[in-house]
């Protein structure tokens, strides 16, 4: 098994939106403000592949490239800042930054 996969442009264009929608790349469906019936977890690359009829490695390649195409550098920096705050809050207080009560304290 090689560590390099090539996805032709037609396959990428045909599946990139579905791969992003089904993955954890767009994390809007698990937020507590959504009704339970609208929440869903992101699927793994393997699960996405099964749903779309694609190999897991092809899905992973599409997802990684599509994430870089979809999100600008500011969005990546926001994610880094969020993760930094979450890790610091946990190490200082033993609480997850993403807990509702933690957000209300700020």
C-alpha positions as CSV (number, residue, x, y, z in Angstrom):
1,X,0.0,0.0,0.0
2,X,1.4,3.3,-1.1
3,X,1.2,6.5,1.0
4,X,0.4,8.6,-2.1
5,X,-3.0,8.6,-3.9
6,X,-4.0,10.5,-6.9
7,X,-7.6,11.4,-7.5
8,X,-8.4,12.6,-11.0
9,X,-10.0,16.1,-11.2
10,X,-13.4,14.7,-12.4
11,X,-13.7,12.4,-9.4
12,X,-12.7,15.2,-7.1
13,X,-15.2,17.7,-8.5
14,X,-18.0,15.1,-8.5
15,X,-17.6,14.1,-4.8
16,X,-15.9,17.0,-2.9
17,X,-19.1,18.6,-1.7
18,X,-20.6,15.3,-0.5
19,X,-17.3,14.3,1.2
20,X,-17.1,17.6,3.1
21,X,-20.8,17.5,4.0
22,X,-20.6,13.9,5.4
23,X,-17.3,14.3,7.2
24,X,-16.3,16.2,10.4
25,X,-15.0,19.0,8.3
26,X,-18.2,21.0,8.7
27,X,-19.2,20.6,12.3
28,X,-22.6,22.3,12.4
29,X,-24.8,19.3,12.9
30,X,-23.7,18.2,16.4
31,X,-24.2,21.6,18.0
32,X,-26.5,21.6,21.1
33,X,-28.7,24.4,19.6
34,X,-30.0,22.1,16.9
35,X,-33.0,19.9,17.6
36,X,-32.0,16.2,18.2
37,X,-33.5,15.2,14.9
38,X,-31.2,17.5,13.0
39,X,-28.0,16.4,14.7
40,X,-25.7,13.8,13.2
41,X,-22.1,12.9,13.7
42,X,-19.6,13.2,10.9
43,X,-18.7,10.0,9.2
44,X,-15.3,8.5,9.0
45,X,-13.5,8.3,5.6
46,X,-14.4,4.6,5.5
47,X,-18.1,5.2,6.1
48,X,-18.2,8.0,3.5
49,X,-16.6,5.7,1.0
50,X,-19.2,3.0,1.7
51,X,-22.0,5.6,1.3
52,X,-20.6,7.1,-1.9
53,X,-19.1,3.9,-3.4
54,X,-15.5,5.1,-3.2
55,X,-12.4,3.6,-1.7
56,X,-11.5,5.0,1.8
57,X,-8.2,6.3,0.5
58,X,-9.8,8.2,-2.3
59,X,-12.3,9.7,0.1
60,X,-9.4,10.8,2.4
61,X,-7.5,12.4,-0.5
62,X,-10.7,14.2,-1.6
63,X,-11.4,15.4,2.0
64,X,-7.9,16.7,2.6
65,X,-7.7,18.6,-0.7
66,X,-11.3,19.9,-0.4
67,X,-10.7,21.2,3.2
68,X,-7.7,23.2,1.9
69,X,-9.8,24.5,-1.0
70,X,-12.8,25.3,1.2
71,X,-11.3,27.0,4.2
72,X,-9.1,30.1,3.9
73,X,-6.1,30.7,6.2
74,X,-8.2,32.7,8.7
75,X,-10.4,29.7,9.3
76,X,-7.4,27.5,10.0
77,X,-6.1,30.1,12.5
78,X,-9.5,30.2,14.2
79,X,-9.3,26.4,14.7
80,X,-5.8,26.6,16.1
81,X,-6.9,29.4,18.5
82,X,-9.9,27.4,19.6
83,X,-7.9,24.3,20.2
84,X,-5.3,26.3,22.2
85,X,-8.0,27.8,24.4
86,X,-9.6,24.4,24.9
87,X,-6.3,22.7,25.9
88,X,-5.3,25.6,28.2
89,X,-8.8,25.6,29.9
90,X,-8.5,21.8,30.5
91,X,-5.0,22.0,31.8
92,X,-5.8,24.9,34.1
93,X,-9.3,23.9,35.3
94,X,-9.9,20.4,34.3
95,X,-12.9,21.5,32.2
96,X,-13.5,21.4,28.6
97,X,-13.7,24.8,26.9
98,X,-16.6,23.5,24.8
99,X,-18.8,22.8,27.8
100,X,-21.8,25.1,27.8
101,X,-21.2,26.3,31.4
102,X,-17.6,27.1,30.6
103,X,-18.7,29.4,27.7
104,X,-21.2,31.1,29.9
105,X,-18.5,32.0,32.5
106,X,-16.5,34.0,30.0
